[in-house]
Structure formats: structure tokens, C-alpha cells
């Protein structure tokens, strides 16, 4: 799955991020980044953003597995596949929202 496809999927599911009340940067390394503005109503997903409350650093393939339920967020974190910078509480809340 490409960054464009992940962005489209997240935009289609943006309403599930209502109540997050935080800005999150998804850093996919060389594949690029996406920003989720959970403070906006409705929540917005874009390639540009500023001042995230939390940054999740994960490879794009691992993020796809995570969003499809093939990789548990806690396991990804423990294995070093997912790194969190900033507010860990936001990351934990987000992990529940990403599950289908």
C-alpha cells in the first residue's frame, strides 16, 4: 500500500478520530508523513501539519499491518517497530481508534 492509499483510507475513516483532541504526526521515514488533526471538527488528515502532540514513527508496511489488525500496537512498540515521541496517552487512545 502506498502513502496515497493510506492517506485516502485515513481520510475516509477520519470521523473515527473524533474525540482524540490531539494532533498526531505519522512519520513513515523515507515514505513520507501524514498528519491527523484530531482537534479539528471534523478531524482532518493531510500531508502537512505543525506542532503535533504525538509523533508515531513506524514504517509504512508496519503501519498497514497495524491498521489491518495484523500487528498489535503494543507488540509493535515492544519490538521497536513503533516509536512514540510526545504524549504517550494520545498514542494509546489512538491505538484503540485504529482498530476496526
C-alpha positions in Angstrom: 0.0 0.0 0.0 1.3 3.4 -0.9 1.3 6.6 1.1 -1.5 7.9 -1.2 -3.6 4.9 -0.4 -3.0 5.1 3.3 -3.9 8.8 3.2 -7.1 8.1 1.3 -8.1 5.4 3.7 -7.4 7.6 6.8 -9.4 10.4 5.2 -12.4 8.0 4.6 -12.2 6.9 8.2 -11.5 10.4 9.7 -14.7 10.5 11.8 -13.5 7.6 13.9 -10.8 10.0 15.3 -13.5 12.3 16.8 -12.7 12.8 20.4 -9.0 12.4 20.1 -8.5 16.1 20.8 -4.8 15.9 19.7 -2.6 16.4 16.7 -0.6 13.3 15.6 2.2 13.0 13.1 2.7 9.6 11.5 6.3 9.5 10.4 6.8 6.8 7.8 10.5 7.6 7.3 11.5 7.9 3.6 7.9 7.1 2.5 6.7 10.4 4.0 4.5 11.7 6.7 0.8 12.2 7.4 -0.8 14.5 10.0 -4.0 13.8 11.8 -5.7 16.9 13.3 -8.0 15.4 15.9 -8.6 18.8 17.4 -10.5 19.9 14.2 -14.1 19.2 13.7 -14.4 17.0 11.7 -10.9 15.5 12.2 -8.6 16.2 9.2 -5.8 14.1 7.6 -3.2 15.8 5.4 0.5 15.6 4.4 1.3 18.9 6.2 0.8 20.0 9.7 2.5 21.6 12.6 3.1 21.2 16.3 2.0 17.5 16.8 1.1 16.4 20.4 2.4 13.0 19.5 4.6 11.6 16.7 4.4 7.9 15.8 7.5 6.6 13.9 6.8 3.4 12.1 7.4 2.0 8.6 4.6 2.3 6.1 4.3 -1.6 5.7 4.1 -2.0 9.5 1.5 0.8 9.8 -0.6 -1.0 7.2 -0.3 -4.2 9.2 -1.2 -2.3 12.4 -4.3 -0.7 10.8 -5.5 -4.0 9.4 -5.2 -5.8 12.8 -2.2 -7.9 11.7 0.1 -6.2 14.1 -0.8 -5.3 17.7 0.2 -1.8 18.7 1.7 -3.0 22.0 3.7 -5.7 20.3 5.0 -3.2 17.6 6.1 -0.9 20.4 7.8 -3.7 22.4 9.6 -5.0 19.2 10.8 -1.5 18.4 8.8 -1.3 15.2 6.8 1.6 16.6 8.4 4.6 18.4 6.4 7.2 20.2 7.5 10.8 20.8 5.4 13.1 22.9 2.2 12.3 24.7 2.0 8.5 25.2 -1.6 8.8 26.4 -2.6 10.1 22.9 -0.8 7.2 21.3 -2.7 4.7 23.5 -6.0 6.4 22.7 -5.2 6.3 19.0 -4.4 2.6 19.1 -8.0 1.9 20.2 -9.3 4.1 17.4 -7.3 2.5 14.7 -8.8 -0.9 15.3 -11.7 -1.9 13.1 
